[in-house]
Amino acid sequence: MKKALLLFMICTLAYFCTGCVRYSYNYEINKKDKVNLNETEAFNVQFFQTKDPAFNEKWQTAYTQTASEYKKNGFDVQEYNKDGYTGITVSKKNIDLMDLPQNLTKEFVKDLQQPISIEKGFIKSRYKIHFYYNNQDIKNAFAPMGIDNAEQEIPAPQMDLTIKIPYKAVRHNAVKVLDNNVYYWNLVSDQPVDVTLEYEKFDFSALAMIMSLAGVIILLLWVFSKSKEDIGF
């Protein structure tokens, strides 16, 4: 996700470690290899209002610019307001699974050769998702400004990822399994977070086609054999 909405805060406000940010990424993959994307980036309103009297005006300008940018790229946009946090939520539906990397926020490292791959077999395909989340750019944006963290009564930073897949994973490194097919990662880390998720999908259509074709051939052979008997060969 672009950081236009936070440009007015870069090097002027906040320290990342005060916990004034809330980042949430949610991706849902269905059986047809389509993805619904939902991402939220928000920050503690009270904290920023105490640091900059012009905060509200700057926020509205930043939000308008960011919303316009996302809408041009096919995203639905909503302003986020919850639990004292304000920000932006963007969503996009029916993304082709193989196109997901180019729609991810830039913190997801996509310079791996194949962040998403599909190993197709005769009736079984194996789906592999592997990328890293690096929040260094976010930390740089919220440069230290001499704020004493001990004096800040602000919750810890919240940064998380959930991925819902159509089938139970055969391999993953998620922190939690929220449901049979929903996997959760905590993205708050001093090091890039490794995200690995693999699952298998069975497709019996090719087998059914071969069996149907075999049935037709057997039927034709039987008819041919029967016809030979009827004419006395």
N, C-alpha and C positions, 0 to 999 in steps of 0.2 A: 504494500500500500504506500502511496506517495506520502510525503511528509509536509505537504503544503500547509495543512492546517496548523502545524506546529512551528512554522518558520518564524513567527513573531516572538517565539519564546527562546529560540536558539541563542545561546550565549548572553541572554539577558535575564533569564529567570531559572529557578528550580535546579535541583540536583537530583539526578535519577534515583539515588539511593534513599531519598526521603519517602519513596513509595507513592508518588503523586500520579502515577500512570496506571492504566488498566488496558491491557491488550488481550483480545480474545479472537481466536481463529477457529472456525468450524467448517469442516468439509464433509459432505455426505455423498457417497458414491453408490449408485444403484446397480441393479443387475444388467442394465443396458449400457453400462460404462459411461454414464452421464454423471456430472457432479453439480451439486448445489453448493455454492460458496457463500459464506457469511463471515464478515470480519468487522471487528469493532476496535477503535482506538479512542481512548478517553482519558481525561485528566481531572484532578481534584479542583473543583471550581473555587472553593474557599481559599485554598492555598495560593492560587494565582491572583485572585482578587486582592489579597493582602500584599502582594508583591508589585502589582501594577494597577494603578487607579484606572487606566484606560483599557483594562483587560477585556471588558465586554465588547467594546467597539472593535478591538483587534480580532477577537474571536469570531465575530460575525463576518468580518471581511475575509478572514482565512477560511471559514466554513463555506462561504459562498463560492470562493475560488476553487476549493477542493471538490465540492459537490459538482460544480460545472465540469471539471476535468473528468471525474468518474462517469458522469452521465454520457459524456462524449464517447467513452469506451464501453458503453453498454451496461453499466452497473446501475442498480437501483440504490438510491441514497436516502438515508434518514438521519436526522439529528438524534444523538443519543443523550438521554438525561435520566440518570438513575443513581440513587444512593450518594448524591453529592458529586457525581462525576458528569462531565459534559464532554461530548465528542462526536464522532461520526460512525455510522454503521453502513457498510456497503454490502450488497448481495448481488449474486448473479446465478441464474439457473441454467440447467442443461448444457453445461460446458463439457465438451468431449474430454474424456479422461486424459488423453495424451496431450491436450492443450492446457491442462491445469497449471503446469509449471510457469507458463508465461502470464498467467493471471494471478500468481501469488505475489504477496508483498515482497519487497526487495530484501527483507531480512532473511527470507528463505533462500539459502544458497543454492543456485540452480546451475552452477558451472560443472557439476558432476556430468559425466558422459551420458548417463541415462537415469535421471531422477525418478522416472516412471518407465517400467518395461513390462512387456507381456511375452511370456514364453508359451507359445501355442503348441499344444499336442493334439493327438487324434480326437480324444474326447475330453481332455483336461487341459486347462490353461492356468499358468501360474502368474499372478500379478505381483510385481515388486515395486514398492514405494520407498525411496531412500533419498533424503536430503538433510540439510543442516539448517538450524535457525541460529543466526548470529545477531545479537542485540547490540553490538558495538556501536553502530550508527546511532541508535537511540541514546546510548550512554553519552556519546559525543555531543548529541544535540542538547542534552540536559547537562551542560558543563558545570563543574563545581563553581559556586559563587560565594564561597565562604560561609555557607549555611551550616549551622550546628545541627546534625541529625538528631542528637539527643533532645533538642528543644522542639522538634517537630512532632506533633501528635497526629501523625498521618499514617494510615495503614501501610503495610508492606506492599511493594509493587506486585501487581497481578498480571501475569503473562501466561496464557495457556493455549493449548491446541487440542481439539478433539477431531477425530476422523471416524466416520461411520462407514463401514464397508458392508457389502451385501451378504457376505459369508464370514464365518468365524475364521480368525487369523490362524495361519499355520506357523507364523513366526512374527514376533514383534518385540520392541523394547519400550513399550508404553509404561508409564508410571502406574497407571490404573486401568482396569477394564471396567468401564461404567456399566456395560451391558454385554451381551454375547458378542455384539458386533460394533461396539463403540469404545474407542481407545483414547486415552488421555495422556498428554505430556505437559509437565510444568516447564515453562520456557525461561524461568528466572535462573540465570546461571552466568558465572564469569567466563565460561567457555561455550563455544558453539554446541548447541544441543543436537545430538544425533537422533533422527527420526527414521525408524525402520519398521516397515509393515508389509507383510506378505499374506496373500490368500489365494485360494484355488477356486476355479469355476469349472463345472462340468457341463459339457454340451453334447447331448446324445443325438443331435439332429443328423450328423454325418453318419453315425452308426445306423440310425433309423432309415436313412436313405439307402444305405448299402443293403440292409435287410429287406427293404421294400423291393429294391432292384433284384435281389436274389430270389425273392418270392415270385416276382414277375417271370424271371427266367425259368424257374422251376415249373411254374404254371404253363408256360409256353411249351416246354419240353414234354410235359404231361399231355397237353392237347395234341401236340405233334405225334407222340407215341400212340395216343388213343385213335387218332385219325388213320394211322397206318394199320392198326388192328381192324378198323371198320372197313377198310377197302381190301383187306385180305393179304397184305404184305407179310 
